[in-house]
Amino acid sequence: MRRMIIEQDIRPLSEFRSGVASFIKQVHDTKRPLVITQHGKGVGVLLDVGEFEAMQDKIELLEDIQTSISQLEAGSAVSHKNAREEVLQRLEL
């Protein structure tokens, strides 16, 4: 996801309502999120679908890495050699 440009990527809800199509096009073309405000406070974020999916993939990967680190720290990790042997045994069944 590209870095926001504050002047272009934060809009009030009233402005968003009147120009929804143009803001959707902006988000799609720039790949930057659009923050929607109401009474001066952020109430929503509009993202390009591809950018949202990429963000979800990154979050999932980071969660997997954190799980792995926790397992290593707890001493419950399996060595590469043992993991390989387990996988090969399961494939033989």
C-alpha positions as CSV (number, residue, x, y, z in Angstrom):
1,M,0.0,0.0,0.0
2,R,1.3,3.4,-0.9
3,R,1.9,6.1,1.6
4,M,-1.0,8.5,2.1
5,I,-0.9,12.1,0.9
6,I,-2.8,13.9,3.7
7,E,-4.1,16.8,1.5
8,Q,-5.6,14.3,-1.0
9,D,-6.4,11.2,1.0
10,I,-8.5,12.5,3.9
11,R,-12.1,13.7,3.0
12,P,-15.2,14.5,5.0
13,L,-18.2,12.2,4.7
14,S,-20.3,15.0,3.0
15,E,-17.7,15.4,0.3
16,F,-17.4,11.6,-0.1
17,R,-21.2,11.2,-0.5
18,S,-21.3,13.7,-3.3
19,G,-18.4,12.2,-5.2
20,V,-18.3,8.5,-4.4
21,A,-17.4,7.4,-7.9
22,S,-14.5,9.8,-8.2
23,F,-13.1,8.7,-4.8
24,I,-13.4,5.0,-5.8
25,K,-11.5,5.8,-9.0
26,Q,-8.9,7.8,-7.0
27,V,-8.3,4.8,-4.6
28,H,-8.1,2.4,-7.5
29,D,-5.7,4.5,-9.5
30,T,-3.4,5.6,-6.7
31,K,-3.5,2.4,-4.6
32,R,-3.6,4.7,-1.6
33,P,-6.3,4.5,1.1
34,L,-8.9,7.2,1.6
35,V,-9.7,8.2,5.2
36,I,-13.3,9.4,5.6
37,T,-14.0,11.8,8.4
38,Q,-17.2,12.9,10.2
39,H,-17.2,15.9,12.5
40,G,-13.4,16.0,12.1
41,K,-12.8,12.4,13.3
42,G,-11.9,9.4,11.2
43,V,-14.9,7.1,10.7
44,G,-13.8,4.9,7.8
45,V,-11.2,3.9,5.3
46,L,-11.7,3.1,1.7
47,L,-9.1,0.7,0.2
48,D,-8.5,-0.8,-3.3
49,V,-9.5,-4.5,-3.3
50,G,-6.1,-5.6,-4.4
51,E,-4.4,-3.6,-1.7
52,F,-6.7,-5.0,0.9
53,E,-6.0,-8.6,-0.2
54,A,-2.3,-7.9,-0.1
55,M,-2.6,-6.4,3.4
56,Q,-4.5,-9.5,4.5
57,D,-1.8,-11.8,3.1
58,K,0.9,-9.8,4.9
59,I,-1.0,-10.0,8.2
60,E,-1.5,-13.7,7.8
61,L,2.3,-14.2,7.1
62,L,3.2,-12.0,10.1
63,E,0.9,-14.1,12.4
64,D,2.5,-17.3,11.1
65,I,6.0,-15.9,11.9
66,Q,4.9,-14.8,15.4
67,T,3.5,-18.3,16.0
68,S,6.8,-19.8,14.9
69,I,8.8,-17.5,17.1
70,S,6.6,-18.4,20.1
71,Q,7.0,-22.1,19.4
72,L,10.8,-21.7,19.2
73,E,10.9,-19.7,22.5
74,A,8.7,-22.4,24.2
75,G,11.0,-25.1,23.0
76,S,8.2,-26.9,21.1
77,A,9.8,-26.4,17.6
78,V,10.7,-29.4,15.4
79,S,14.0,-29.5,13.7
80,H,14.1,-29.4,9.9
81,K,15.3,-33.0,9.7
82,N,12.5,-34.3,11.9
83,A,9.8,-32.2,10.1
84,R,11.0,-33.5,6.7
85,E,10.9,-37.1,7.9
86,E,7.4,-36.6,9.3
87,V,6.1,-35.1,6.0
88,L,7.7,-37.9,4.0
89,Q,6.1,-40.5,6.3
90,R,2.7,-39.0,5.9
91,L,3.1,-38.9,2.1
92,E,3.9,-42.6,2.0
93,L,0.5,-43.5,3.7
